Amino acid sequence: MYQLQVENMSCGHCVGSVTKAVQAIDPAAQVQIDLASKRVTVESTSELGAISAAIVDAGFPVSSAQ
């Protein structure tokens, strides 16, 4: 499970975009997003770097990931 701090998320559309970006890397990924804290939790077998890069490519800066 990965925890990412993702900036610039403010609405349901942002949630959908981030979820779609992660699931493009791993269609089976479970994605939970807390807009208030800008925290994205991902359960995936894919590499953290690939998931983070997909979120950045979707237009949402990742300020931390673990």
Phi and psi in radians as a Rosetta constraint file:
Dihedral C 1 N 2 CA 2 C 2 CIRCULARHARMONIC -2.020 0.35
Dihedral N 2 CA 2 C 2 N 3 CIRCULARHARMONIC 2.565 0.35
Dihedral C 2 N 3 CA 3 C 3 CIRCULARHARMONIC -2.074 0.35
Dihedral N 3 CA 3 C 3 N 4 CIRCULARHARMONIC 2.201 0.35
Dihedral C 3 N 4 CA 4 C 4 CIRCULARHARMONIC -2.210 0.35
Dihedral N 4 CA 4 C 4 N 5 CIRCULARHARMONIC 2.448 0.35
Dihedral C 4 N 5 CA 5 C 5 CIRCULARHARMONIC -1.702 0.35
Dihedral N 5 CA 5 C 5 N 6 CIRCULARHARMONIC 2.005 0.35
Dihedral C 5 N 6 CA 6 C 6 CIRCULARHARMONIC -2.085 0.35
Dihedral N 6 CA 6 C 6 N 7 CIRCULARHARMONIC 2.098 0.35
Dihedral C 6 N 7 CA 7 C 7 CIRCULARHARMONIC -1.482 0.35
Dihedral N 7 CA 7 C 7 N 8 CIRCULARHARMONIC 2.903 0.35
Dihedral C 7 N 8 CA 8 C 8 CIRCULARHARMONIC 1.226 0.35
Dihedral N 8 CA 8 C 8 N 9 CIRCULARHARMONIC 0.262 0.35
Dihedral C 8 N 9 CA 9 C 9 CIRCULARHARMONIC -1.613 0.35
Dihedral N 9 CA 9 C 9 N 10 CIRCULARHARMONIC 2.256 0.35
Dihedral C 9 N 10 CA 10 C 10 CIRCULARHARMONIC -2.461 0.35
Dihedral N 10 CA 10 C 10 N 11 CIRCULARHARMONIC -0.078 0.35
Dihedral C 10 N 11 CA 11 C 11 CIRCULARHARMONIC -2.699 0.35
Dihedral N 11 CA 11 C 11 N 12 CIRCULARHARMONIC 3.101 0.35
Dihedral C 11 N 12 CA 12 C 12 CIRCULARHARMONIC -1.084 0.35
Dihedral N 12 CA 12 C 12 N 13 CIRCULARHARMONIC -0.576 0.35
Dihedral C 12 N 13 CA 13 C 13 CIRCULARHARMONIC -1.110 0.35
Dihedral N 13 CA 13 C 13 N 14 CIRCULARHARMONIC -0.709 0.35
Dihedral C 13 N 14 CA 14 C 14 CIRCULARHARMONIC -1.079 0.35
Dihedral N 14 CA 14 C 14 N 15 CIRCULARHARMONIC -0.763 0.35
Dihedral C 14 N 15 CA 15 C 15 CIRCULARHARMONIC -1.012 0.35
Dihedral N 15 CA 15 C 15 N 16 CIRCULARHARMONIC -0.794 0.35
Dihedral C 15 N 16 CA 16 C 16 CIRCULARHARMONIC -1.100 0.35
Dihedral N 16 CA 16 C 16 N 17 CIRCULARHARMONIC -0.720 0.35
Dihedral C 16 N 17 CA 17 C 17 CIRCULARHARMONIC -1.145 0.35
Dihedral N 17 CA 17 C 17 N 18 CIRCULARHARMONIC -0.756 0.35
Dihedral C 17 N 18 CA 18 C 18 CIRCULARHARMONIC -1.176 0.35
Dihedral N 18 CA 18 C 18 N 19 CIRCULARHARMONIC -0.756 0.35
Dihedral C 18 N 19 CA 19 C 19 CIRCULARHARMONIC -1.060 0.35
Dihedral N 19 CA 19 C 19 N 20 CIRCULARHARMONIC -0.797 0.35
Dihedral C 19 N 20 CA 20 C 20 CIRCULARHARMONIC -1.083 0.35
Dihedral N 20 CA 20 C 20 N 21 CIRCULARHARMONIC -0.704 0.35
Dihedral C 20 N 21 CA 21 C 21 CIRCULARHARMONIC -1.098 0.35
Dihedral N 21 CA 21 C 21 N 22 CIRCULARHARMONIC -0.776 0.35
Dihedral C 21 N 22 CA 22 C 22 CIRCULARHARMONIC -1.146 0.35
Dihedral N 22 CA 22 C 22 N 23 CIRCULARHARMONIC -0.774 0.35
Dihedral C 22 N 23 CA 23 C 23 CIRCULARHARMONIC -1.285 0.35
Dihedral N 23 CA 23 C 23 N 24 CIRCULARHARMONIC -0.225 0.35
Dihedral C 23 N 24 CA 24 C 24 CIRCULARHARMONIC -1.235 0.35
Dihedral N 24 CA 24 C 24 N 25 CIRCULARHARMONIC -0.515 0.35
Dihedral C 24 N 25 CA 25 C 25 CIRCULARHARMONIC -1.427 0.35
Dihedral N 25 CA 25 C 25 N 26 CIRCULARHARMONIC -0.774 0.35
Dihedral C 25 N 26 CA 26 C 26 CIRCULARHARMONIC -2.426 0.35
Dihedral N 26 CA 26 C 26 N 27 CIRCULARHARMONIC 1.721 0.35
Dihedral C 26 N 27 CA 27 C 27 CIRCULARHARMONIC -1.012 0.35
Dihedral N 27 CA 27 C 27 N 28 CIRCULARHARMONIC -0.400 0.35
Dihedral C 27 N 28 CA 28 C 28 CIRCULARHARMONIC -1.593 0.35
Dihedral N 28 CA 28 C 28 N 29 CIRCULARHARMONIC 0.004 0.35
Dihedral C 28 N 29 CA 29 C 29 CIRCULARHARMONIC -1.091 0.35
Dihedral N 29 CA 29 C 29 N 30 CIRCULARHARMONIC 2.450 0.35
Dihedral C 29 N 30 CA 30 C 30 CIRCULARHARMONIC -1.728 0.35
Dihedral N 30 CA 30 C 30 N 31 CIRCULARHARMONIC 2.156 0.35
Dihedral C 30 N 31 CA 31 C 31 CIRCULARHARMONIC -2.110 0.35
Dihedral N 31 CA 31 C 31 N 32 CIRCULARHARMONIC 2.217 0.35
Dihedral C 31 N 32 CA 32 C 32 CIRCULARHARMONIC -2.158 0.35
Dihedral N 32 CA 32 C 32 N 33 CIRCULARHARMONIC 2.313 0.35
Dihedral C 32 N 33 CA 33 C 33 CIRCULARHARMONIC -2.222 0.35
Dihedral N 33 CA 33 C 33 N 34 CIRCULARHARMONIC 2.260 0.35
Dihedral C 33 N 34 CA 34 C 34 CIRCULARHARMONIC -1.904 0.35
Dihedral N 34 CA 34 C 34 N 35 CIRCULARHARMONIC 1.807 0.35
Dihedral C 34 N 35 CA 35 C 35 CIRCULARHARMONIC -1.089 0.35
Dihedral N 35 CA 35 C 35 N 36 CIRCULARHARMONIC -0.656 0.35
Dihedral C 35 N 36 CA 36 C 36 CIRCULARHARMONIC -1.047 0.35
Dihedral N 36 CA 36 C 36 N 37 CIRCULARHARMONIC -0.733 0.35
Dihedral C 36 N 37 CA 37 C 37 CIRCULARHARMONIC -1.702 0.35
Dihedral N 37 CA 37 C 37 N 38 CIRCULARHARMONIC -0.097 0.35
Dihedral C 37 N 38 CA 38 C 38 CIRCULARHARMONIC 1.041 0.35
Dihedral N 38 CA 38 C 38 N 39 CIRCULARHARMONIC 0.600 0.35
Dihedral C 38 N 39 CA 39 C 39 CIRCULARHARMONIC -1.827 0.35
Dihedral N 39 CA 39 C 39 N 40 CIRCULARHARMONIC 2.310 0.35
Dihedral C 39 N 40 CA 40 C 40 CIRCULARHARMONIC -2.015 0.35
Dihedral N 40 CA 40 C 40 N 41 CIRCULARHARMONIC 2.204 0.35
Dihedral C 40 N 41 CA 41 C 41 CIRCULARHARMONIC -1.932 0.35
Dihedral N 41 CA 41 C 41 N 42 CIRCULARHARMONIC 2.225 0.35
Dihedral C 41 N 42 CA 42 C 42 CIRCULARHARMONIC -2.218 0.35
Dihedral N 42 CA 42 C 42 N 43 CIRCULARHARMONIC 2.233 0.35
Dihedral C 42 N 43 CA 43 C 43 CIRCULARHARMONIC -1.824 0.35
Dihedral N 43 CA 43 C 43 N 44 CIRCULARHARMONIC 1.994 0.35
Dihedral C 43 N 44 CA 44 C 44 CIRCULARHARMONIC -2.746 0.35
Dihedral N 44 CA 44 C 44 N 45 CIRCULARHARMONIC 2.710 0.35
Dihedral C 44 N 45 CA 45 C 45 CIRCULARHARMONIC -1.621 0.35
Dihedral N 45 CA 45 C 45 N 46 CIRCULARHARMONIC -0.079 0.35
Dihedral C 45 N 46 CA 46 C 46 CIRCULARHARMONIC -1.327 0.35
Dihedral N 46 CA 46 C 46 N 47 CIRCULARHARMONIC 2.844 0.35
Dihedral C 46 N 47 CA 47 C 47 CIRCULARHARMONIC -1.219 0.35
Dihedral N 47 CA 47 C 47 N 48 CIRCULARHARMONIC 2.493 0.35
Dihedral C 47 N 48 CA 48 C 48 CIRCULARHARMONIC -1.002 0.35
Dihedral N 48 CA 48 C 48 N 49 CIRCULARHARMONIC -0.712 0.35
Dihedral C 48 N 49 CA 49 C 49 CIRCULARHARMONIC -1.046 0.35
Dihedral N 49 CA 49 C 49 N 50 CIRCULARHARMONIC -0.700 0.35
Dihedral C 49 N 50 CA 50 C 50 CIRCULARHARMONIC -1.190 0.35
Dihedral N 50 CA 50 C 50 N 51 CIRCULARHARMONIC -0.708 0.35
Dihedral C 50 N 51 CA 51 C 51 CIRCULARHARMONIC -1.157 0.35
Dihedral N 51 CA 51 C 51 N 52 CIRCULARHARMONIC -0.810 0.35
Dihedral C 51 N 52 CA 52 C 52 CIRCULARHARMONIC -1.053 0.35
Dihedral N 52 CA 52 C 52 N 53 CIRCULARHARMONIC -0.769 0.35
Dihedral C 52 N 53 CA 53 C 53 CIRCULARHARMONIC -1.100 0.35
Dihedral N 53 CA 53 C 53 N 54 CIRCULARHARMONIC -0.672 0.35
Dihedral C 53 N 54 CA 54 C 54 CIRCULARHARMONIC -1.132 0.35
Dihedral N 54 CA 54 C 54 N 55 CIRCULARHARMONIC -0.672 0.35
Dihedral C 54 N 55 CA 55 C 55 CIRCULARHARMONIC -1.183 0.35
Dihedral N 55 CA 55 C 55 N 56 CIRCULARHARMONIC -0.750 0.35
Dihedral C 55 N 56 CA 56 C 56 CIRCULARHARMONIC -1.086 0.35
Dihedral N 56 CA 56 C 56 N 57 CIRCULARHARMONIC -0.760 0.35
Dihedral C 56 N 57 CA 57 C 57 CIRCULARHARMONIC -1.078 0.35
Dihedral N 57 CA 57 C 57 N 58 CIRCULARHARMONIC -0.476 0.35
Dihedral C 57 N 58 CA 58 C 58 CIRCULARHARMONIC -1.390 0.35
Dihedral N 58 CA 58 C 58 N 59 CIRCULARHARMONIC -0.080 0.35
Dihedral C 58 N 59 CA 59 C 59 CIRCULARHARMONIC 1.792 0.35
Dihedral N 59 CA 59 C 59 N 60 CIRCULARHARMONIC 0.269 0.35
Dihedral C 59 N 60 CA 60 C 60 CIRCULARHARMONIC -2.124 0.35
Dihedral N 60 CA 60 C 60 N 61 CIRCULARHARMONIC 1.909 0.35
Dihedral C 60 N 61 CA 61 C 61 CIRCULARHARMONIC -1.091 0.35
Dihedral N 61 CA 61 C 61 N 62 CIRCULARHARMONIC 2.364 0.35
Dihedral C 61 N 62 CA 62 C 62 CIRCULARHARMONIC -1.749 0.35
Dihedral N 62 CA 62 C 62 N 63 CIRCULARHARMONIC 2.017 0.35
Dihedral C 62 N 63 CA 63 C 63 CIRCULARHARMONIC -1.563 0.35
Dihedral N 63 CA 63 C 63 N 64 CIRCULARHARMONIC -0.402 0.35
Dihedral C 63 N 64 CA 64 C 64 CIRCULARHARMONIC -2.757 0.35
Dihedral N 64 CA 64 C 64 N 65 CIRCULARHARMONIC 2.665 0.35
Dihedral C 64 N 65 CA 65 C 65 CIRCULARHARMONIC -2.642 0.35
Dihedral N 65 CA 65 C 65 N 66 CIRCULARHARMONIC 2.412 0.35
